[in-house]
């Protein structure tokens, strides 16, 4: 009798543990989806990469160097000012 009770108790504990792990996995997926939604909302309000883009554009157009020339006029192998395919 004791052996049967122990087996049933062990099986019940194993089942409860499995259910708990499955519930935790479902909760983790839900919170991950919520975090992704928050991240997308932050990006919709203004992408921080736009600051880098603006700084790069300013450097691209600013005349510099011994010839006081901007990178806009630089020949990257496709002709002066052409960046597509370079």
FENGICOR-V442081 format. One record per residue. N is the residue number from 0. NEAR is the number of other C-alpha atoms within 8 Angstrom. Layout:
# FENGICOR-V442081
n->[N & N]
near->[NEAR & NEAR]
This chain:
# FENGICOR-V442081
n->[0 & 1 & 2 & 3 & 4 & 5 & 6 & 7 & 8 & 9 & 10 & 11 & 12 & 13 & 14 & 15 & 16 & 17 & 18 & 19 & 20 & 21 & 22 & 23 & 24 & 25 & 26 & 27 & 28 & 29 & 30 & 31 & 32 & 33 & 34 & 35 & 36 & 37 & 38 & 39 & 40 & 41 & 42 & 43 & 44 & 45 & 46 & 47 & 48 & 49 & 50 & 51 & 52 & 53 & 54 & 55 & 56 & 57 & 58 & 59 & 60 & 61 & 62 & 63 & 64 & 65 & 66 & 67 & 68 & 69 & 70 & 71 & 72 & 73 & 74 & 75 & 76 & 77 & 78 & 79 & 80 & 81 & 82 & 83 & 84 & 85]
near->[4 & 5 & 6 & 7 & 8 & 8 & 8 & 8 & 8 & 8 & 8 & 8 & 8 & 8 & 8 & 8 & 8 & 8 & 8 & 8 & 8 & 8 & 8 & 8 & 8 & 8 & 8 & 8 & 8 & 8 & 8 & 8 & 8 & 8 & 8 & 8 & 8 & 8 & 8 & 8 & 8 & 9 & 9 & 7 & 6 & 7 & 8 & 7 & 6 & 8 & 7 & 8 & 8 & 8 & 8 & 8 & 8 & 8 & 8 & 9 & 9 & 9 & 8 & 8 & 6 & 5 & 5 & 7 & 10 & 11 & 11 & 8 & 8 & 9 & 9 & 10 & 5 & 9 & 8 & 9 & 10 & 9 & 7 & 4 & 4 & 7]
